[in-house]
């Protein structure tokens, strides 16, 4: 079975930008736009302020950049801080069958490694991004097949991050094998449901996973050895035999709302009922949510912080009903303490629907039934989250509008438009320094 790991290693080292299908290259740009947007928008959250300070104190260096602050730290420190930023708002992309976020695990590592490398062109960067996604998702499939526990994204994403970093650092196949083995062994094997039972800044362990990924590539470069990567244990050969032909990056979902994906079908449901019936929040007496069991574990308590607002089912519905959206503003103070939202959240009741539970995790359905004060009972019918593959994916214009909407408050409209233009033509970039500079508050692209 070592031959399966050999196939992964060949894919990492041999795949060239010119080999990638046009639709895969285009999807890589969409992922770069969306995941970078999540990172930049997340920079103003409480957790990122803590981790930026932590990185500058304890990971000193000059090789890599903490976005948006522009502080220079070691590559490991940059991957750590930017990794926490990527998932701080829970608005980064995901892959259904690994129940997690590959982009947040790969992009921060790739940014740090590309700065540390002698030179990384835009085309090389995009190729490494695709490689990172493909390896990370397959590592997640294998890990969840081998172990019953639902592991957080960092547990398997660290392996994909190490693959992307190793590619731009020019590691040979032997060293890449060690890097991924080191990453697998040191990755945070975190019990995801405990992070949902008590939401906190550990989130999906993505920040720690990105730190491990960057450190593992650098350690392997120094001669540090690791275990045999888990690809050799894959219970399904097809997951790896498809490398280079079947691109799983094409099957991602994207997130329009800054909350847990499991609550998003219910958000869609309440907005649908409100629009179809021209309702106002003050006309609602009860909101019943029928959903799958994992979603029902999300809290309905009043959130005390950003993380509790994101891993919640009642609060996002109230925010959607009043504000018409659930973006960064809705999951940050002071909005999370608004009495009108909290009073409306008190009206939410949650039930497990066996028919929806049977379809999870392949599908994440919900039905919302709104009871009005004048005695009506209005149902959304079965709904799923927005921007689901294969037929509900957002258009480029929708992803771009999301990027502008969440990043403009951080960097301003002009920078946002320039970053957007740069990403759609990223294969033409002569190095990534202009992108890094553009993502620093108060700094020009050319500096």
N, C-alpha and C positions, 0 to 999 in steps of 0.2 A: 504493500500500500504506500510505501515511500514514494512510489512513482507519481502519486497524486500530488504530493508536495513538490516534486520536481516540476510538474506541469505548472503549478502556481508560480514557482520561481522563474520559469521560462517566460511566463506571461508578464511578470513584473519587469524583467530585464530586457525582454525582446520587443515588447509592444512599442511601436512608434506612433507618433501623432498621425503620420501619413497612412497608417494601417487602419485607423478608426473609421467606421462608417460615418457618413455625414450627419445622420440623425443622432448618433452618440455624441459627436462633437457639439452639436447644438444643445443637446441635453446637458452636457458638461457646463456649458456657458450658463444655462438656466440655473443649474445647481450652484455655480459660483455666485451668481447674482443673488439668489435667494438665501444661501447660507451666509454669505458675507453680510447681507442685510440684517440677518438675525444677530450676527456678531456685533455689528456696529450699533444697532438699536439696543442691544443688551448692555452696552458699555455704561449706561447711566443707572444701572440697577444697584441696590445695596450690596449684593454678593460680589459684583465685579469691582466695586470700590474697595472692598476688603481684599480681594485676590490681587488686584493691581498693586496695592500697598505691600502685600505679602511677597509678590514676585520681585519687586524692586528692592526689598530688604534682604531677601534670602536667596535670590538667583541672579546675583550681580553679573553684568557682562555688557558687551556692546554689539553683539552679533545679530540680535533680532529685536523686533519692535512690538511693544504692547499697543494695540489699536484701542482707542482713539486718542489716548493720552500722549502717545509718541515716546514714552519712556523706553530706553534701551536696556535690555537685559540679556541673559543667556538664552539660547534657543529653547532650552527646557522651560525656563521661566516664561517665555513668550507663549509657548504651547499651552502651558498651564493657565495663564491669565486669559488668553484668548479662547481657550476651550471652555472655561466657565462662562465667558461672555456669549459664546455661540448658543448655549442652551439656557441662558438666564431667563429668557422670555418664553421658552417652550414654543417657539414659532418656527423651528427649523424642520427640514424635510424628514421623512421617515419611510421605512419599508415594512409593509404589513406583517410579513411572516417572521420577522425578527423582533417585532414589537418595539422598535427603537429607531435611533437617529444616526445613520451612517455619516451624513455630511458634517454634523457637528464634531464627529470623532476624527474626521480626516482633514478638513480644511485648516484648522489651527496648526496642525502639525506640518502640513505642507507649506504654509506660509513661513513658519519658523525655519524649516529645513531649507527652503528656497533662498532665504536671506543668508543662511550659514554656508550654502554651497558657493562654489566659485562663480557660477553663472547658471541661471535658469531662464530660458526663453519662455515667452507666452505659450508657444506650442508644447514645449516640454512640460510646463505647469499643467496644462489641460490634460495631457496624456497621463501624468501622475495622478491627477484628480480622479480620472476614470479608473485607473488601476486601484487606487485606494478604496473607492466605492465598491468595486467588484470583489476585492479581497475581503473587505469588512463585512459585506452582506453575507458572503459564503461562510465566513468564520462564525457569524451569528446563527446561520442555519445549522451548522454543525454543532455548535455549543448547545443550542437548545434541543437538538436531537439526542445529545449525549447525556444531558443532565435534566432532571425534572424541574428543578427550581427555575423560576423566571429571573434571568440575570439582566442587570442593567446594561445600557449601551456601551459603557466603558469597558465591560468585560470582554467583548468581542471587537469593539471598534478600535481598541488599542492595536490590534493585529493589523487592521487595515491602515491605520495611521503610520505604523512602522514600515509597512510596504511602500506607502507613498513617499515617506521621508527617505527610505533607503534608495528609492529610484532616483530622486533628484540629487542625492549625495553620491551617486555613482557606485554603490556597493555591488560587489560581484555576487553571484548566486550563492556561494558558500556563506558569505557574510550576511546576506539577506535571510538565509535560513536561520542563522543564529539570532538575528535581530527579531524575527517574528517569534522564535521560541522564547526569547527573553521577554518580549512583550506579553505573550500568552501567560507565562509563569508569573509575571509581576502585575498583570492587569487586575483591577479591582473586581473581584468576583462578588458583586454586591447583590443582596436580595432585594429586587426592585419593589416588591409589594410592601416591604417595611418603610421604604421611602415614600410610599403613597399613604400608608396608615398614619405616619407622622411626617408631613411635608417639611423639608428643611433645605438648607443650601447645598446639601450633597447631591440633590436632584437625581439625575440619571447617571451619575459618576463619570460624565463625559470629560469634565475638567481634569480629573485624576487620570483618566484613560489617555488623554492627549499628552499629559506630562510623561506617562509611562512609555508611550509610543516614541516620543522624541528622544527620551533618555535611552531607550533600548537600541535605537538605530546608532546613536553615538557610542554606546557601550560596545556594541558589536564591531563597530569601526575600529575600536581600540583593541579588539581581540577577545572580548568577553563572550562566553559561550552560553547557549540556552538549550532548552529541551527540544525534542522533535515537535514541530508545530502540529496542531490538531488536524490539519488537512489529511494526514496519513490515517486518521481514525474515522474519516467521513463515512457514515452508514449509507450514503447515497452517492455513488460515483458520478451520477449525472450532474450534480451540483458543480463539480470541478471539471468534468469533461467538456462542459459548455463554455469554459473560459475562452475568450477570444472570438467566440461565435454568438453566444447568447449574452446580451448585456443587460444585467438586472437593474442597472441605473435607469433604464427606461421605464421601470415599473414602480418608481417612487410615488408617494403621495406628497402633496405640499399643504401647508397649513395657513389658512387665512386668519386664524384667531390665535391669540397668545395664551392658550390654555391647553391642558392635556387633550390629546386627540380623542380620548374616550368620551369626553363631555361634548365634543363638537357636533355629533349628530343631533343632540338635544338642542344645541344653539340653533342649528339649521331649522329644527322643528318649530321652535317658538317664533322665530322670525317668519317662517312660512305661514303659520296660523295668524299672526298679527297682520301680515300684509294682505292675506286673502280675505280677512274679515274686518279690516280697518279698525282694529282694537286699539285701546289705550291701556297702559298699565293699570290705571286706577279702576278699570272695569273688571279686573281679574280677581276671582276669589280663591282659586286653587290651580296649581299646575302639576299634573301627574306626568311622570317620565317613566316609560317602560323601556328597559334597556338590558344589556347583557351583564353578567355578574361582576366582571372586573370594573365596569363603569359604575356599578352600584356601590362599589367600595369607596369611591371618591366621597370626600366629606361634604356635608351640607351645612356645616357650622360656619359662623361668621369668620372670615379670614382675618388673621392678625398680622399677616405679612404677605409679601408678593408670592412666595412659594405656596402658601395656603390658598391664595386666590386662584392659582393655576391648577392645583390638584383639588379641585372643588367641582361639584356638579350644580349646586343651587346658585352660587354667586355669579358664574358666567351667564346663566340664563337671565338673571335680573339685570346684569349690565347690558346684555343684548337687547332686552325689552325696553330699557330706558334710553340707552345711547345708540342703539342700532348697530353696535359693533363691540368686539372684545379685542382691543389692541393694547399696545404698551401702556397707554394712559389708564385703561380700565383695571390693570393688575398691579398698579403702583400706588403708593400713598400719594395724595390723600383720598383718591377716589374709592379705595377699598373700604374706607370707613364711613362712606356716605349713608346716612340713615335711610334715605328713600330706597336705595338699592338693597340694603340689608333687610328692610321690612318686606320687600317683595320676595327676597330669597326665602324668607320664612314660609312662604306659601307653596314651596316646592315639595312634592312627595315622590319617592322613587320606588319602583317595583322592578323585579327581575322578570323578563319575558323569556320563557323557555325556548321559543322559536328563534329568538335573537342569540341566545346563549349557544345554541347548536351550531350557529354559523361563525362564531368567534373562534380564532382571530382572522379567518379569511375575510370576514365582513364585520363591520361595526355599525349595527343598526340601532335605531331608537324610534319610538313614537311618543309624541307629546300631545297630551289632552289638556286643553285649557277650559276650566269651568269659569263662567262669568257670573257676576253678581245678579244678572237678570235671568239666570237659569239655563243658559245655553251650555252645551258641551261640544267643544270644537277640537277636532283631531287633525294632526298633521299627516296621518298615515305613516307608513314605514319610510324613514328617511336615513340617509347616510351622510357622512361629512362631505363638505365641499372638496373639490380638487383631488378626487380619487381616480386611480387608474382602473381600467384602461380608457374609459370613455368620458370621464369627468375632469380631466386634467386642465389646468388653467392655460389660457393663451399666453404668449409672450407678453402681450400688453398688460394682462392682469398681473403677472409676476412683477413686471416693471412698476406698475402702479403701487403694488404692495411695497416694493423696495423704496420708492420715493416717499410713500406715506410714513414708513417707520423710521427712515434714516434722515429725512429732511430736518426734523427737530434737533438732530445731533450734529450734522455737518453743514446744513444749509442747502438751498435748492441748487445753486450753481455747481457745487461739488458733486452732489448726487447725480445730476445729469451728466457730468463728465465721467464719473465712475461707470455709469450705465453704458455710455457710448464706448468706453474702453473695453468693457467686458464683452460686448457683442462682437468686437474685433480682436479678441485677446490673443489669438494665434499670431497676430502681427506684432505683438509687443516684443521689444528688444530688452528683456529683463523685466522684473516685477517691481523695481524701485518706484516708478511713477504711481503704481497702484497703492503701494504702502504709503507713500507720501500723501496721496489724495485722501487716505483714510485717517489722517492725523488732523485733529482740530487745529485750525489756525496756520496750517502749513500748505505751501503751494505744491502742485504736482511735480514741478521740475527741480525742486531744491535737492 
